[in-house]
Amino acid sequence: MPLPQVRGVRCATAVCADRGNALSTHLAAKAELDARKVRWAKLRGTPGSGPDKLAEAERDISDSEARVRDTRIVYESLVATMTEELHRWQRERAADMTALLRDFALSQVCAAAGFGAPCCLPAVCLLSACLLSLLSLLSLLPGCHKARAGSSLPAFV
């Protein structure tokens, strides 16, 4: 695997780990908030609980709510960034695949016409333009950017 792809895989793995950590932190903050709400309800239901204990429990609840809000924002920003980067990566791979298929089609047409290197005969250029148009139309069809079930090939291959 070329070095940029290895680096990309490592970055993706690190971002997925960061997302997992952010989700764990968010869920822990929610659990802590629920525990503090239960504690406050018990204090409220217990006769003879001091008003200072209730006030402290209410402050703990508001602190926990702020922590839950902050952790949710961090988690959602990570998910949004991951989604944007995934879409960017898919667009780049689609452009790479289109260029690869265009070059392959052109080389096949030239080889079939009996020319060695890429050529610029009008008929060959017209045929390669038609193939390129077909490839761009295929990329616009719904579902062509998704992989087939059970296959590692893109749907337009």
N, C-alpha and C positions, 0 to 999 in steps of 0.2 A: 504494500500500500504506500503511495507517495506520502511524503512528509506533511504537506498541507492537510491531507485527509486524516492522517493520524492525529495531528494537532486538533482538527475539527472534532474528531471522535472524543478526544480527551476533554475538550471544552464542553461538549454536549454532556458527557458523563458528569463533569463537575457542576454544571448548571442543574442537571437533574438531582444531584445530591443536595445542592443548595435549596431547590424547590422542596425536596423531602424534609429537610431540616426546618424550613419556614413553615411547612404544613404541621410538622410535629410541634413546633413552638406555638402555633396558633391553637392547635387542639389542646395543648397543655394549659394555655391561658384560658380557654373556654371551660375546661374542667375545674380550674382554680376558681373562676367566677361562680360556677355552679356550687362548688363547695362553700364559698363565702356566702352565697345566698341562702344555702341550707343553714349555715351557722347563724345568720341574721334571723331567719325564721324561728329557729329554736330559741334564740335569745328573746325574741319578741313574744313567743308563746310561754316563756317561763315567767311565772310571777316573781316579782322581787328583783328582776334584772335592772341594773342601774341604767339611767339614761345615757351615761358616758360610755357604757359598753355598747349600747345600741348605736350611738353616734360613731363610735370607732368602727363598728361593723359596717355601717353605711359608707364611711370613708373608704374602707377596704373594698367594698363593692364598686364604688365609683372609680377607684384606682384600677381594679381588675377590668372594669368595662373599658377604660382608656387603653389598657394593655391589649385587650382583645381587639379593639379597633385598630391599634397600631400594627399588631401582628397580621391582621387581615389585610391591611393596606400593603404591607411588605410582600405577603404571599401573592396577592392579586397583581402587584406590579411585576413580580417574577414570572407569573403565568403569562401576563400580557407580553412581556419581553420574549419569553420562549415562543409564544405563538407567532409574533412578528418575525423572529429569526427563522422559525421553521418555514414560514411562507416565503421569506427571502431565499432560503436555501433551495426550496422547491423550484422557485422561478429560475435560479441560476442553473440547477441541474437540468431543467427543461430546455433552457437556452443551449446548454452544452450538448444535450442529446440531439436537439434540432440541428445544430452545426455539424455534429458528427454524422447524423443521417444524411444531411445535405451533401457533405463531402464524400460520403460513401456512395450515394446515388450518382453523383457526378463522376466519380472514378469508375463506377460500373458502366455508366453510359459511354465514357471514353474508351474503356476496355472493349466494350461490345462493338464500338465503331472502329476499332482497330488502332486507336491512338494510345501511346504510352502515358504521357503526362496529361494533366488537365488541359483541355483544348477549348477553343472559342469558336467552333463552327456554329453557324446560326441554328441548325437543327438540334445540335447538342445543347446549346444554351437554352433553346426553347423547351426542350424536354426537361432539362434540369430546373428551369423556372416552374414548369408544371408540377414536378415532384415537390419542389419547395412549397408551392401553393397548397398542394395536398397535405403536406406535413403541417403547415400552419393551420389549415382547416381542421385537421385531426386534433390539434392541441386545443381548439376552441370547443370541441364537443364535450358535453357533460360527462364526467367520469373518466376522461382520458388522463387526468393527472393522478388517478388512484391506481394502485397496483391491483392486479387480478388476485382473487382469493387463492391462496396456496401457491402463488408464483412470485418470484422476485423481479419479474420483468414489469416495466411500466405498461399500462393498458394500451398505449398507442403503438407498441412494438409488435 
